[in-house]
Amino acid sequence: MIIVNAFLAALGQIGDPRFRKVLGLGVGLTLALLVAVYALFLWLIQWLVGPEVTLPVLGEVTWVGGLLSVSSLIFMLVLSVFLMVPVASAITSMFLDEVAQAVEDRHYPHLPAVAKVPFGEALKDTVNFLGVLIAANLAAFVLYAMFAPFALFIFWGLNGFLLGREYFTLAAMRRVGRAEARRLRSKHLMAIWLAGALMAIPLSVPLVNLLIPILGAATFTHIFHAVNGTR
């Protein structure tokens, strides 16, 4: 019920101007990353095999034409399925403070102001977590191969654990510091893991996944306050 109530509260605030601002920035950064990755893909293909090449689904690929074609949009939607887990982590690290503050202003207005996390520390946490995320998913390919029928569930479980851990820690650190955030995370590990898994599932759905980093940041802010006993 904590998870359900937290998600519903987050969803009910989606029209908040600060949510819309962060959503716009997040979607813009995500699309820019997808375009950059796809442009790099086209450049590598043409560098290896020449200026024109025919690929399955994409058809004949040229540099500008490939970027502007309808098939490019389809390709980037598919690409978003694989990139949105690390992108969600990066977006949250950059914008969670603003989302969490909007949640607290509306639902917990009696709380004192908190100091913003220094950019250098936030960047360090982001890079460290992305490293863990990438390493864990690369290692999980062995499990995907061994248990192919369950690969998607393994993916959701693994990334749900990692995302839940990251989102909750960032939300909690603002109020209680890193050590207490870790203690609360350990105490409520299963609930946090479940909430992370429920977040990882829609990250696999193109277009829907653009909303999830913001909703996740708001949801985990509510979860932190629920388990911390905030009144």
DRENPA-3360 file (N, C-alpha, C; in nm, 2 decimals, always signed):
BEGIN
1 = MIIVNAFL = +0.08/-0.12/+0.00/+0.00/+0.00/+0.00/+0.09/+0.13/+0.00 ~ +0.20/+0.12/+0.07/+0.29/+0.24/+0.06/+0.33/+0.27/-0.08 ~ +0.37/+0.16/-0.16/+0.41/+0.18/-0.29/+0.30/+0.24/-0.38 ~ +0.18/+0.18/-0.36/+0.06/+0.22/-0.44/+0.03/+0.37/-0.41 ~ +0.02/+0.40/-0.28/-0.01/+0.54/-0.24/+0.09/+0.64/-0.29 ~ +0.22/+0.60/-0.28/+0.33/+0.69/-0.33/+0.32/+0.71/-0.48 ~ +0.29/+0.61/-0.55/+0.28/+0.63/-0.70/+0.16/+0.71/-0.73 ~ +0.04/+0.69/-0.67/-0.08/+0.77/-0.70/-0.06/+0.91/-0.66;
9 = AALGQIGD = +0.01/+0.94/-0.55/+0.04/+1.08/-0.52/+0.13/+1.14/-0.62 ~ +0.23/+1.07/-0.67/+0.32/+1.12/-0.77/+0.25/+1.15/-0.90 ~ +0.16/+1.06/-0.94/+0.09/+1.07/-1.06/-0.01/+1.19/-1.05 ~ -0.06/+1.21/-0.93/-0.15/+1.32/-0.91/-0.09/+1.46/-0.92 ~ +0.04/+1.46/-0.91/+0.12/+1.59/-0.92/+0.18/+1.61/-1.05 ~ +0.16/+1.53/-1.15/+0.23/+1.54/-1.28/+0.21/+1.67/-1.35 ~ +0.10/+1.74/-1.32/+0.07/+1.87/-1.38/+0.15/+1.99/-1.31 ~ +0.22/+1.96/-1.20/+0.29/+2.06/-1.13/+0.39/+2.13/-1.23;
17 = PRFRKVLG = +0.40/+2.26/-1.23/+0.49/+2.33/-1.32/+0.63/+2.28/-1.31 ~ +0.68/+2.25/-1.19/+0.82/+2.21/-1.17/+0.84/+2.07/-1.23 ~ +0.73/+1.98/-1.22/+0.73/+1.85/-1.28/+0.74/+1.87/-1.43 ~ +0.66/+1.96/-1.49/+0.66/+1.98/-1.63/+0.79/+2.03/-1.68 ~ +0.85/+2.12/-1.60/+0.99/+2.17/-1.64/+1.09/+2.06/-1.65 ~ +1.09/+1.98/-1.54/+1.19/+1.87/-1.53/+1.16/+1.76/-1.64 ~ +1.03/+1.74/-1.66/+0.99/+1.64/-1.76/+1.04/+1.69/-1.90 ~ +1.02/+1.82/-1.93/+1.07/+1.87/-2.06/+1.22/+1.86/-2.07;
25 = LGVGLTLA = +1.29/+1.89/-1.97/+1.44/+1.88/-1.97/+1.48/+1.73/-1.99 ~ +1.41/+1.65/-1.91/+1.45/+1.50/-1.92/+1.42/+1.44/-2.06 ~ +1.30/+1.48/-2.11/+1.27/+1.43/-2.25/+1.36/+1.48/-2.35 ~ +1.40/+1.61/-2.34/+1.49/+1.67/-2.43/+1.63/+1.61/-2.43 ~ +1.68/+1.58/-2.31/+1.81/+1.52/-2.29/+1.81/+1.37/-2.34 ~ +1.69/+1.30/-2.32/+1.68/+1.17/-2.36/+1.68/+1.16/-2.51 ~ +1.60/+1.25/-2.58/+1.59/+1.25/-2.72/+1.73/+1.28/-2.78 ~ +1.80/+1.38/-2.72/+1.93/+1.42/-2.77/+2.03/+1.30/-2.76;
33 = LLVAVYAL = +2.02/+1.23/-2.65/+2.11/+1.11/-2.64/+2.08/+1.01/-2.74 ~ +1.95/+0.98/-2.76/+1.91/+0.88/-2.86/+1.96/+0.92/-3.00 ~ +1.94/+1.05/-3.04/+1.98/+1.10/-3.17/+2.13/+1.08/-3.18 ~ +2.21/+1.12/-3.07/+2.35/+1.11/-3.07/+2.40/+0.97/-3.09 ~ +2.34/+0.88/-3.02/+2.38/+0.73/-3.03/+2.35/+0.68/-3.17 ~ +2.23/+0.72/-3.22/+2.19/+0.67/-3.36/+2.29/+0.73/-3.46 ~ +2.32/+0.86/-3.45/+2.41/+0.93/-3.54/+2.55/+0.86/-3.54 ~ +2.59/+0.82/-3.42/+2.72/+0.75/-3.40/+2.71/+0.62/-3.47;
41 = FLWLIQWL = +2.60/+0.55/-3.46/+2.58/+0.42/-3.52/+2.59/+0.43/-3.67 ~ +2.52/+0.53/-3.73/+2.52/+0.56/-3.87/+2.67/+0.59/-3.92 ~ +2.73/+0.67/-3.84/+2.87/+0.71/-3.88/+2.96/+0.59/-3.88 ~ +2.95/+0.50/-3.78/+3.03/+0.38/-3.77/+3.01/+0.29/-3.89 ~ +2.88/+0.27/-3.92/+2.84/+0.18/-4.03/+2.90/+0.23/-4.16 ~ +2.88/+0.36/-4.19/+2.93/+0.42/-4.31/+3.09/+0.43/-4.31 ~ +3.15/+0.44/-4.20/+3.29/+0.44/-4.19/+3.35/+0.31/-4.22 ~ +3.28/+0.20/-4.18/+3.32/+0.06/-4.21/+3.29/+0.02/-4.35;
49 = VGPEVTLP = +3.17/+0.05/-4.40/+3.13/-0.01/-4.53/+3.11/+0.09/-4.64 ~ +3.12/+0.22/-4.62/+3.11/+0.31/-4.73/+2.99/+0.41/-4.71 ~ +2.97/+0.51/-4.79/+2.87/+0.61/-4.77/+2.73/+0.56/-4.79 ~ +2.70/+0.45/-4.86/+2.57/+0.40/-4.88/+2.57/+0.25/-4.84 ~ +2.47/+0.21/-4.76/+2.46/+0.07/-4.73/+2.31/+0.04/-4.70 ~ +2.27/-0.08/-4.73/+2.13/-0.12/-4.71/+2.13/-0.21/-4.59 ~ +2.04/-0.17/-4.49/+2.03/-0.25/-4.36/+1.89/-0.30/-4.35 ~ +1.87/-0.42/-4.28/+1.74/-0.46/-4.25/+1.66/-0.36/-4.17;
57 = VLGEVTWV = +1.53/-0.34/-4.21/+1.44/-0.25/-4.14/+1.47/-0.11/-4.18 ~ +1.60/-0.06/-4.17/+1.63/+0.07/-4.20/+1.64/+0.10/-4.35 ~ +1.66/+0.00/-4.43/+1.67/+0.02/-4.57/+1.81/+0.08/-4.61 ~ +1.81/+0.16/-4.72/+1.93/+0.23/-4.76/+1.96/+0.34/-4.66 ~ +2.09/+0.34/-4.61/+2.13/+0.43/-4.51/+2.23/+0.53/-4.57 ~ +2.20/+0.66/-4.56/+2.29/+0.77/-4.59/+2.30/+0.85/-4.46 ~ +2.40/+0.94/-4.45/+2.42/+1.01/-4.33/+2.30/+1.10/-4.29 ~ +2.26/+1.20/-4.38/+2.15/+1.28/-4.34/+2.02/+1.21/-4.36;
65 = GGLLSVSS = +2.00/+1.14/-4.47/+1.88/+1.07/-4.50/+1.84/+0.97/-4.39 ~ +1.95/+0.90/-4.34/+1.92/+0.81/-4.24/+1.87/+0.87/-4.11 ~ +1.93/+0.99/-4.08/+1.88/+1.05/-3.96/+1.74/+1.11/-3.97 ~ +1.70/+1.14/-4.09/+1.57/+1.21/-4.10/+1.46/+1.11/-4.15 ~ +1.49/+0.98/-4.17/+1.39/+0.89/-4.22/+1.29/+0.85/-4.11 ~ +1.18/+0.79/-4.15/+1.08/+0.74/-4.06/+1.14/+0.62/-3.99 ~ +1.22/+0.54/-4.06/+1.28/+0.42/-3.99/+1.37/+0.46/-3.88 ~ +1.43/+0.59/-3.88/+1.51/+0.64/-3.77/+1.43/+0.65/-3.65;
73 = LIFMLVLS = +1.31/+0.70/-3.66/+1.22/+0.72/-3.55/+1.19/+0.58/-3.48 ~ +1.16/+0.48/-3.57/+1.13/+0.35/-3.52/+1.25/+0.29/-3.45 ~ +1.37/+0.31/-3.51/+1.49/+0.26/-3.45/+1.52/+0.32/-3.31 ~ +1.50/+0.46/-3.30/+1.53/+0.52/-3.18/+1.43/+0.48/-3.07 ~ +1.30/+0.45/-3.11/+1.21/+0.40/-3.01/+1.25/+0.27/-2.95 ~ +1.30/+0.18/-3.04/+1.36/+0.05/-3.00/+1.48/+0.07/-2.91 ~ +1.57/+0.17/-2.96/+1.69/+0.20/-2.88/+1.66/+0.24/-2.74 ~ +1.55/+0.32/-2.72/+1.51/+0.37/-2.59/+1.48/+0.26/-2.49;
81 = VFLMVPVA = +1.44/+0.14/-2.54/+1.41/+0.03/-2.45/+1.54/-0.01/-2.38 ~ +1.65/-0.01/-2.45/+1.78/-0.05/-2.40/+1.85/+0.06/-2.32 ~ +1.83/+0.18/-2.36/+1.90/+0.29/-2.30/+1.83/+0.36/-2.18 ~ +1.70/+0.33/-2.16/+1.63/+0.41/-2.06/+1.66/+0.38/-1.92 ~ +1.72/+0.26/-1.89/+1.76/+0.23/-1.75/+1.87/+0.32/-1.71 ~ +1.99/+0.32/-1.79/+2.09/+0.42/-1.75/+2.05/+0.56/-1.76 ~ +1.97/+0.60/-1.86/+1.92/+0.74/-1.88/+1.84/+0.78/-1.76 ~ +1.75/+0.69/-1.71/+1.66/+0.72/-1.59/+1.75/+0.74/-1.47;
89 = SAITSMFL = +1.86/+0.67/-1.46/+1.95/+0.69/-1.35/+2.01/+0.83/-1.35 ~ +2.06/+0.86/-1.47/+2.13/+0.99/-1.49/+2.04/+1.11/-1.47 ~ +1.92/+1.10/-1.53/+1.82/+1.21/-1.51/+1.78/+1.23/-1.37 ~ +1.76/+1.12/-1.30/+1.72/+1.13/-1.15/+1.83/+1.19/-1.07 ~ +1.96/+1.16/-1.10/+2.07/+1.22/-1.02/+2.08/+1.37/-1.05 ~ +2.04/+1.41/-1.17/+2.05/+1.55/-1.20/+1.93/+1.63/-1.15 ~ +1.81/+1.57/-1.15/+1.69/+1.65/-1.13/+1.61/+1.61/-1.01 ~ +1.65/+1.50/-0.93/+1.57/+1.45/-0.82/+1.55/+1.56/-0.72;
97 = DEVAQAVE = +1.65/+1.64/-0.69/+1.64/+1.75/-0.59/+1.52/+1.84/-0.62 ~ +1.50/+1.88/-0.75/+1.39/+1.97/-0.78/+1.26/+1.90/-0.77 ~ +1.25/+1.77/-0.82/+1.13/+1.70/-0.81/+1.09/+1.67/-0.66 ~ +1.19/+1.63/-0.58/+1.16/+1.60/-0.44/+1.12/+1.73/-0.37 ~ +1.17/+1.84/-0.40/+1.13/+1.97/-0.34/+0.99/+2.00/-0.37 ~ +0.95/+1.98/-0.50/+0.81/+2.00/-0.54/+0.72/+1.91/-0.47 ~ +0.76/+1.79/-0.45/+0.67/+1.69/-0.37/+0.66/+1.74/-0.23 ~ +0.77/+1.78/-0.17/+0.77/+1.82/-0.02/+0.69/+1.95/+0.00;
105 = DRHYPHLP = +0.70/+2.04/-0.10/+0.63/+2.17/-0.09/+0.48/+2.15/-0.09 ~ +0.43/+2.05/-0.16/+0.29/+2.02/-0.17/+0.24/+1.93/-0.06 ~ +0.32/+1.82/-0.03/+0.27/+1.72/+0.07/+0.33/+1.73/+0.21 ~ +0.44/+1.79/+0.22/+0.51/+1.80/+0.35/+0.56/+1.94/+0.37 ~ +0.47/+2.04/+0.37/+0.51/+2.18/+0.37/+0.58/+2.23/+0.50 ~ +0.56/+2.15/+0.60/+0.62/+2.19/+0.73/+0.76/+2.15/+0.75 ~ +0.82/+2.08/+0.65/+0.96/+2.04/+0.66/+1.05/+2.16/+0.64 ~ +1.17/+2.16/+0.71/+1.26/+2.27/+0.69/+1.33/+2.25/+0.55;
113 = AVAKVPFG = +1.39/+2.36/+0.50/+1.46/+2.36/+0.38/+1.59/+2.27/+0.39 ~ +1.63/+2.21/+0.28/+1.75/+2.13/+0.28/+1.85/+2.20/+0.19 ~ +1.98/+2.18/+0.22/+2.09/+2.22/+0.13/+2.09/+2.14/+0.01 ~ +2.12/+2.19/-0.11/+2.13/+2.12/-0.23/+2.26/+2.04/-0.23 ~ +2.26/+1.92/-0.29/+2.38/+1.84/-0.29/+2.48/+1.90/-0.39 ~ +2.60/+1.92/-0.35/+2.70/+1.98/-0.44/+2.71/+1.91/-0.58 ~ +2.73/+1.99/-0.68/+2.73/+1.93/-0.82/+2.83/+1.82/-0.83 ~ +2.95/+1.84/-0.77/+3.06/+1.74/-0.78/+3.03/+1.61/-0.72;
121 = EALKDTVN = +2.96/+1.62/-0.60/+2.92/+1.50/-0.53/+2.81/+1.42/-0.61 ~ +2.72/+1.50/-0.66/+2.61/+1.44/-0.74/+2.66/+1.37/-0.86 ~ +2.76/+1.44/-0.93/+2.82/+1.38/-1.05/+2.90/+1.25/-1.02 ~ +2.97/+1.26/-0.90/+3.04/+1.14/-0.86/+2.95/+1.02/-0.84 ~ +2.84/+1.05/-0.77/+2.74/+0.94/-0.74/+2.68/+0.89/-0.87 ~ +2.65/+0.98/-0.97/+2.60/+0.94/-1.09/+2.69/+0.84/-1.17 ~ +2.82/+0.89/-1.18/+2.92/+0.81/-1.25/+2.94/+0.67/-1.18 ~ +2.95/+0.67/-1.05/+2.96/+0.54/-0.98/+2.85/+0.45/-1.00;
129 = FLGVLIAA = +2.72/+0.50/-1.00/+2.61/+0.42/-1.01/+2.60/+0.37/-1.16 ~ +2.63/+0.45/-1.26/+2.62/+0.41/-1.40/+2.72/+0.30/-1.42 ~ +2.84/+0.31/-1.35/+2.94/+0.20/-1.36/+2.89/+0.07/-1.31 ~ +2.82/+0.07/-1.19/+2.76/-0.05/-1.13/+2.65/-0.10/-1.22 ~ +2.57/-0.01/-1.27/+2.46/-0.05/-1.36/+2.50/-0.12/-1.48 ~ +2.60/-0.07/-1.55/+2.65/-0.13/-1.67/+2.72/-0.26/-1.65 ~ +2.81/-0.26/-1.54/+2.88/-0.38/-1.51/+2.78/-0.50/-1.47 ~ +2.68/-0.46/-1.39/+2.58/-0.57/-1.35/+2.50/-0.62/-1.47;
137 = NLAAFVLY = +2.46/-0.53/-1.56/+2.39/-0.58/-1.68/+2.48/-0.66/-1.78 ~ +2.60/-0.62/-1.79/+2.69/-0.70/-1.87/+2.71/-0.84/-1.81 ~ +2.73/-0.85/-1.68/+2.74/-0.98/-1.61/+2.62/-1.06/-1.63 ~ +2.50/-0.99/-1.63/+2.37/-1.06/-1.63/+2.35/-1.13/-1.77 ~ +2.43/-1.09/-1.87/+2.41/-1.16/-2.00/+2.43/-1.31/-1.99 ~ +2.51/-1.35/-1.90/+2.53/-1.50/-1.88/+2.40/-1.56/-1.83 ~ +2.33/-1.49/-1.74/+2.20/-1.54/-1.69/+2.10/-1.54/-1.80 ~ +2.10/-1.43/-1.88/+2.00/-1.42/-1.99/+2.02/-1.54/-2.09;
145 = AMFAPFAL = +2.15/-1.58/-2.11/+2.17/-1.69/-2.21/+2.13/-1.82/-2.14 ~ +2.16/-1.84/-2.01/+2.13/-1.96/-1.95/+1.98/-1.98/-1.93 ~ +1.91/-1.87/-1.90/+1.77/-1.88/-1.87/+1.69/-1.79/-1.96 ~ +1.71/-1.81/-2.09/+1.65/-1.73/-2.20/+1.50/-1.70/-2.18 ~ +1.42/-1.80/-2.15/+1.27/-1.77/-2.13/+1.24/-1.67/-2.02 ~ +1.33/-1.66/-1.93/+1.31/-1.57/-1.81/+1.40/-1.45/-1.82 ~ +1.46/-1.42/-1.93/+1.56/-1.31/-1.94/+1.49/-1.18/-1.91 ~ +1.37/-1.15/-1.96/+1.30/-1.03/-1.93/+1.28/-1.01/-1.78;
153 = FIFWGLNG = +1.24/-1.11/-1.71/+1.21/-1.11/-1.57/+1.34/-1.08/-1.49 ~ +1.45/-1.15/-1.54/+1.58/-1.12/-1.48/+1.62/-0.98/-1.49 ~ +1.60/-0.93/-1.61/+1.63/-0.79/-1.64/+1.55/-0.69/-1.55 ~ +1.42/-0.72/-1.54/+1.34/-0.63/-1.45/+1.38/-0.64/-1.30 ~ +1.41/-0.77/-1.26/+1.45/-0.79/-1.12/+1.58/-0.72/-1.09 ~ +1.68/-0.74/-1.18/+1.81/-0.68/-1.15/+1.81/-0.53/-1.15 ~ +1.75/-0.47/-1.26/+1.75/-0.33/-1.27/+1.65/-0.27/-1.17 ~ +1.54/-0.34/-1.14/+1.46/-0.29/-1.03/+1.53/-0.28/-0.90;
161 = FLLGREYF = +1.61/-0.38/-0.87/+1.69/-0.37/-0.74/+1.79/-0.25/-0.75 ~ +1.86/-0.23/-0.86/+1.96/-0.12/-0.87/+1.89/+0.01/-0.87 ~ +1.78/+0.03/-0.95/+1.72/+0.16/-0.96/+1.65/+0.19/-0.83 ~ +1.58/+0.10/-0.76/+1.52/+0.12/-0.63/+1.62/+0.17/-0.53 ~ +1.74/+0.10/-0.53/+1.84/+0.13/-0.44/+1.89/+0.28/-0.46 ~ +1.91/+0.31/-0.59/+1.96/+0.45/-0.62/+1.86/+0.56/-0.59 ~ +1.74/+0.54/-0.64/+1.63/+0.64/-0.62/+1.60/+0.66/-0.47 ~ +1.59/+0.55/-0.40/+1.56/+0.57/-0.25/+1.68/+0.64/-0.18;
169 = TLAAMRRV = +1.80/+0.60/-0.21/+1.91/+0.66/-0.15/+1.92/+0.81/-0.17 ~ +1.90/+0.85/-0.30/+1.91/+0.99/-0.33/+1.80/+1.07/-0.26 ~ +1.68/+1.01/-0.26/+1.57/+1.08/-0.20/+1.59/+1.09/-0.05 ~ +1.64/+0.99/+0.02/+1.66/+0.99/+0.16/+1.78/+1.07/+0.20 ~ +1.89/+1.07/+0.13/+2.01/+1.15/+0.16/+1.98/+1.30/+0.18 ~ +1.89/+1.35/+0.11/+1.86/+1.49/+0.12/+1.82/+1.53/+0.26 ~ +1.75/+1.44/+0.33/+1.69/+1.47/+0.46/+1.78/+1.41/+0.58 ~ +1.83/+1.29/+0.56/+1.89/+1.22/+0.67/+2.03/+1.18/+0.66;
177 = GRAEARRL = +2.09/+1.22/+0.54/+2.24/+1.18/+0.52/+2.26/+1.04/+0.47 ~ +2.38/+1.02/+0.42/+2.41/+0.89/+0.35/+2.40/+0.77/+0.44 ~ +2.45/+0.78/+0.56/+2.45/+0.66/+0.65/+2.31/+0.62/+0.69 ~ +2.23/+0.72/+0.73/+2.09/+0.68/+0.77/+2.01/+0.64/+0.65 ~ +2.04/+0.69/+0.53/+1.97/+0.65/+0.41/+2.00/+0.50/+0.38 ~ +2.12/+0.46/+0.40/+2.16/+0.32/+0.39/+2.09/+0.23/+0.49 ~ +2.08/+0.28/+0.61/+2.01/+0.20/+0.71/+1.87/+0.18/+0.68 ~ +1.80/+0.28/+0.64/+1.66/+0.27/+0.60/+1.64/+0.18/+0.48;
185 = RSKHLMAI = +1.74/+0.20/+0.39/+1.73/+0.11/+0.27/+1.74/-0.03/+0.30 ~ +1.83/-0.07/+0.39/+1.85/-0.21/+0.43/+1.73/-0.26/+0.50 ~ +1.67/-0.18/+0.59/+1.55/-0.22/+0.67/+1.43/-0.24/+0.58 ~ +1.42/-0.17/+0.47/+1.30/-0.18/+0.39/+1.34/-0.23/+0.25 ~ +1.44/-0.31/+0.24/+1.49/-0.36/+0.11/+1.39/-0.42/+0.02 ~ +1.30/-0.50/+0.07/+1.21/-0.57/-0.02/+1.11/-0.48/-0.08 ~ +1.06/-0.38/+0.00/+0.96/-0.29/-0.05/+1.03/-0.20/-0.16 ~ +1.15/-0.16/-0.13/+1.23/-0.07/-0.23/+1.26/-0.15/-0.35;
193 = WLAGALMA = +1.29/-0.27/-0.34/+1.32/-0.36/-0.46/+1.19/-0.37/-0.54 ~ +1.08/-0.40/-0.48/+0.95/-0.41/-0.55/+0.92/-0.28/-0.62 ~ +0.93/-0.17/-0.56/+0.90/-0.04/-0.62/+0.99/-0.02/-0.74 ~ +1.12/-0.05/-0.72/+1.22/-0.04/-0.83/+1.18/-0.13/-0.95 ~ +1.14/-0.25/-0.92/+1.10/-0.34/-1.03/+0.97/-0.29/-1.10 ~ +0.88/-0.24/-1.03/+0.76/-0.18/-1.09/+0.79/-0.06/-1.17 ~ +0.90/+0.00/-1.15/+0.95/+0.12/-1.23/+1.03/+0.07/-1.35 ~ +1.10/-0.04/-1.33/+1.18/-0.10/-1.44/+1.10/-0.15/-1.56;
201 = IPLSVPLV = +0.98/-0.20/-1.52/+0.89/-0.26/-1.63/+0.85/-0.16/-1.73 ~ +0.79/-0.05/-1.69/+0.75/+0.05/-1.79/+0.87/+0.12/-1.86 ~ +0.99/+0.11/-1.80/+1.10/+0.17/-1.87/+1.13/+0.09/-2.00 ~ +1.07/-0.03/-2.01/+1.09/-0.11/-2.13/+0.99/-0.08/-2.24 ~ +0.90/+0.02/-2.21/+0.79/+0.05/-2.31/+0.82/+0.19/-2.37 ~ +0.85/+0.19/-2.50/+0.88/+0.32/-2.57/+0.77/+0.43/-2.54 ~ +0.81/+0.55/-2.53/+0.73/+0.67/-2.51/+0.68/+0.67/-2.36 ~ +0.62/+0.57/-2.31/+0.58/+0.56/-2.17/+0.71/+0.58/-2.09;
209 = NLLIPILG = +0.82/+0.53/-2.13/+0.94/+0.53/-2.05/+0.99/+0.67/-2.03 ~ +0.95/+0.77/-2.11/+1.00/+0.91/-2.10/+0.94/+0.97/-1.97 ~ +0.83/+0.92/-1.92/+0.76/+0.98/-1.80/+0.82/+0.92/-1.67 ~ +0.88/+0.80/-1.68/+0.91/+0.72/-1.56/+1.01/+0.78/-1.47 ~ +1.13/+0.84/-1.52/+1.22/+0.89/-1.43/+1.16/+1.00/-1.34 ~ +1.08/+1.08/-1.39/+1.02/+1.19/-1.30/+0.92/+1.13/-1.20 ~ +0.83/+1.04/-1.25/+0.74/+0.97/-1.16/+0.81/+0.89/-1.06 ~ +0.92/+0.83/-1.10/+1.00/+0.75/-1.00/+1.06/+0.83/-0.90;
217 = AATFTHIF = +1.12/+0.95/-0.93/+1.18/+1.04/-0.83/+1.07/+1.08/-0.73 ~ +0.95/+1.12/-0.78/+0.85/+1.16/-0.69/+0.80/+1.05/-0.60 ~ +0.78/+0.93/-0.67/+0.73/+0.81/-0.59/+0.83/+0.77/-0.48 ~ +0.96/+0.77/-0.51/+1.05/+0.73/-0.40/+1.07/+0.84/-0.30 ~ +1.04/+0.97/-0.33/+1.04/+1.07/-0.23/+0.93/+1.04/-0.13 ~ +0.81/+1.00/-0.18/+0.70/+0.97/-0.09/+0.73/+0.84/-0.01 ~ +0.79/+0.74/-0.08/+0.83/+0.62/+0.00/+0.92/+0.65/+0.11 ~ +1.02/+0.73/+0.09/+1.11/+0.77/+0.19/+1.04/+0.83/+0.31;
225 = HAVNGTR = +0.95/+0.92/+0.29/+0.88/+0.99/+0.40/+0.79/+0.89/+0.47 ~ +0.73/+0.79/+0.39/+0.64/+0.69/+0.46/+0.72/+0.61/+0.55 ~ +0.84/+0.55/+0.51/+0.91/+0.46/+0.59/+0.99/+0.54/+0.70 ~ +1.01/+0.67/+0.68/+1.08/+0.75/+0.78/+0.98/+0.80/+0.89 ~ +0.85/+0.78/+0.86/+0.75/+0.83/+0.96/+0.73/+0.98/+0.96 ~ +0.75/+1.04/+0.85/+0.73/+1.19/+0.84/+0.58/+1.22/+0.85 ~ +0.55/+1.31/+0.93/+0.41/+1.36/+0.95/+0.39/+1.50/+0.90;
% end
